[in-house]
Amino acid sequence: MKRIFLLFFIFSFCAVTFAQNNNGAQAKKEAYELKLKKEWESYLVKVEQNKTLKAKLKTEKDSLKTISPSKDSVFCKNLKQPYYIKTDNLGNSKEVSMQEYISMHIRTNFNYPEFAMEHNIQGRVETTNDINKEGYIVNVSAEGPENGLILEQEAIRIIKRLPKFVPGMCNDEPASVRHIVPITFRLE
């Protein structure tokens, strides 16, 4: 009889302990899901604010456009694209094309935002920038998937970290060159 009671007591203790652990895990899961929901709702507010700002800036930019070309517009017969001069540890330098250097730079500096991973945000972001007459990256903007604000911010961060380039040349004079760089964010 004592053995049956002891087995019943051990079984009851294990069942109660399992139920408590299971309830604790369920509570943690519910708290995590609530946290994700609140983060998502807050994020969607930022996305809407960003969309409104982009629409306003586009309207202002469109109102500044003129039908005729500006005085600064120049047709370029001999356009040489910007490039980067890479120097190794021995001091040897090598000319690297802008596209090749930017691809290498993206691979090196790419960080998938944790928030985007948690909320399964992915897609293609097209960044636009100018490499000005001095070789610096300016006027960086990005356009990404719906609700992809965080991906756009990461793409802009990567592009803004680019170093100074040797500027493009138009008719043997330094020229500002517009460049579009697509960056794909994909979860696997």
C-alpha positions as CSV (number, residue, x, y, z in Angstrom):
1,M,0.0,0.0,0.0
2,K,2.9,2.4,0.9
3,R,4.4,1.7,-2.6
4,I,1.2,2.5,-4.4
5,F,0.8,5.7,-2.3
6,L,4.5,6.6,-3.0
7,L,4.0,6.0,-6.8
8,F,0.8,8.0,-6.8
9,F,2.5,10.8,-4.9
10,I,5.5,10.8,-7.4
11,F,3.1,10.7,-10.4
12,S,1.0,13.6,-9.0
13,F,4.1,15.7,-8.2
14,C,5.5,15.1,-11.7
15,A,2.1,16.0,-13.3
16,V,1.8,19.2,-11.3
17,T,5.4,20.2,-12.1
18,F,4.8,19.5,-15.8
19,A,1.6,21.6,-15.8
20,Q,3.4,24.5,-14.0
21,N,6.3,24.4,-16.5
22,N,3.8,24.2,-19.4
23,N,1.8,27.1,-18.1
24,G,5.1,29.1,-17.7
25,A,6.1,28.3,-21.2
26,Q,2.7,29.3,-22.5
27,A,2.8,32.6,-20.6
28,K,6.2,33.4,-22.0
29,K,5.0,32.6,-25.5
30,E,1.9,34.8,-25.1
31,A,4.1,37.7,-23.7
32,Y,6.5,37.3,-26.7
33,E,3.6,37.4,-29.2
34,L,2.1,40.5,-27.4
35,K,5.5,42.2,-27.6
36,L,5.8,41.4,-31.4
37,K,2.3,42.7,-32.0
38,K,3.0,46.0,-30.1
39,E,6.3,46.4,-32.0
40,W,4.5,45.8,-35.4
41,E,1.7,48.3,-34.6
42,S,4.3,50.9,-33.7
43,Y,6.3,50.1,-36.8
44,L,3.3,50.5,-39.0
45,V,2.7,54.0,-37.7
46,K,6.3,54.9,-38.7
47,V,5.7,53.3,-42.1
48,E,2.7,55.5,-42.7
49,Q,4.5,58.6,-41.5
50,N,7.3,57.8,-44.0
51,K,4.9,57.3,-46.8
52,T,3.3,60.7,-46.1
53,L,6.7,62.4,-46.0
54,K,7.8,60.7,-49.3
55,A,4.5,61.8,-51.0
56,K,5.0,65.3,-49.8
57,L,8.6,65.5,-51.0
58,K,7.6,64.0,-54.4
59,T,4.9,66.6,-54.8
60,E,7.4,69.4,-54.0
61,K,10.0,67.9,-56.3
62,D,7.4,67.6,-59.1
63,S,6.4,71.2,-58.7
64,L,10.0,72.4,-59.2
65,K,10.5,70.5,-62.5
66,T,10.3,72.5,-65.6
67,I,9.5,71.4,-69.1
68,S,12.7,72.6,-70.7
69,P,16.1,71.3,-69.8
70,S,18.0,73.3,-67.2
71,K,21.1,75.4,-68.1
72,D,23.3,72.9,-66.3
73,S,22.1,69.9,-68.5
74,V,25.0,68.7,-70.6
75,F,25.0,65.9,-73.2
76,C,28.0,63.8,-72.5
77,K,29.7,62.0,-75.4
78,N,32.6,60.6,-73.3
79,L,31.3,59.6,-69.9
80,K,33.7,57.8,-67.7
81,Q,32.0,56.2,-64.7
82,P,33.3,56.8,-61.1
83,Y,35.7,54.2,-59.8
84,Y,37.5,53.3,-56.6
85,I,41.3,52.9,-56.0
86,K,41.9,49.9,-53.8
87,T,45.3,49.7,-52.0
88,D,46.6,46.5,-50.6
89,N,48.8,46.0,-47.5
90,L,52.0,46.4,-49.6
91,G,50.9,49.8,-50.9
92,N,50.0,48.6,-54.4
93,S,46.9,50.3,-55.8
94,K,44.4,48.9,-58.3
95,E,41.5,50.6,-60.0
96,V,38.2,48.8,-59.2
97,S,34.9,49.6,-61.0
98,M,32.2,51.3,-59.1
99,Q,29.8,48.3,-59.5
100,E,32.4,45.8,-58.4
101,Y,33.4,47.8,-55.3
102,I,29.7,48.5,-54.3
103,S,28.9,44.8,-54.6
104,M,31.9,43.9,-52.4
105,H,30.9,46.7,-49.9
106,I,27.3,45.4,-49.6
107,R,28.5,41.9,-48.9
108,T,30.9,43.1,-46.2
109,N,28.5,45.6,-44.5
110,F,25.1,43.8,-44.9
111,N,23.2,43.2,-41.7
112,Y,19.7,41.8,-41.9
113,P,17.7,43.8,-39.3
114,E,16.5,41.7,-36.4
115,F,13.1,43.3,-36.4
116,A,12.7,42.4,-40.1
117,M,13.6,38.8,-39.4
118,E,11.2,38.6,-36.4
119,H,8.4,40.0,-38.6
120,N,9.2,38.2,-41.8
121,I,9.9,41.4,-43.8
122,Q,11.8,40.8,-47.0
123,G,12.0,42.1,-50.5
124,R,14.0,44.2,-53.0
125,V,15.1,47.7,-52.1
126,E,16.4,50.1,-54.9
127,T,18.7,52.8,-53.6
128,T,19.4,55.8,-55.6
129,N,22.4,58.1,-55.0
130,D,24.7,60.5,-56.8
131,I,28.4,60.4,-56.8
132,N,29.2,64.1,-56.9
133,K,32.0,66.0,-58.7
134,E,34.2,65.5,-55.7
135,G,33.5,61.7,-55.5
136,Y,31.3,61.7,-52.4
137,I,28.0,59.8,-52.1
138,V,25.1,62.3,-51.8
139,N,21.3,62.4,-52.2
140,V,20.8,58.8,-51.0
141,S,17.2,57.5,-51.1
142,A,15.6,54.1,-51.2
143,E,12.3,52.6,-52.4
144,G,11.4,49.1,-51.0
145,P,8.5,46.7,-50.6
146,E,5.3,47.6,-48.8
147,N,6.0,47.9,-45.1
148,G,9.7,47.7,-45.9
149,L,10.8,50.9,-44.2
150,I,13.3,49.0,-42.0
151,L,14.9,47.4,-45.1
152,E,15.1,50.9,-46.8
153,Q,16.8,52.3,-43.7
154,E,19.4,49.4,-43.7
155,A,20.0,49.9,-47.4
156,I,20.6,53.6,-47.0
157,R,22.9,52.9,-44.0
158,I,25.0,50.6,-46.2
159,I,25.2,53.0,-49.2
160,K,26.0,56.0,-46.9
161,R,29.1,54.1,-45.6
162,L,30.7,54.0,-49.1
163,P,34.0,55.7,-49.3
164,K,35.0,58.5,-51.6
165,F,35.3,57.5,-55.3
166,V,37.3,59.0,-58.1
167,P,34.5,61.1,-59.7
168,G,33.0,60.4,-63.1
169,M,34.2,62.4,-66.0
170,C,32.1,64.0,-68.7
171,N,33.9,65.4,-71.7
172,D,37.1,65.4,-69.6
173,E,35.6,67.3,-66.6
174,P,34.5,65.9,-63.3
175,A,30.7,65.2,-63.3
176,S,28.0,64.1,-60.9
177,V,26.8,60.6,-61.8
178,R,23.4,59.1,-60.6
179,H,23.6,55.5,-59.6
180,I,20.9,52.9,-58.7
181,V,21.8,50.0,-56.5
182,P,19.3,47.2,-55.9
183,I,19.7,45.3,-52.6
184,T,17.6,42.1,-52.0
185,F,16.7,41.1,-48.5
186,R,15.6,37.5,-48.5
187,L,15.0,35.2,-45.5
188,E,15.8,31.5,-46.1
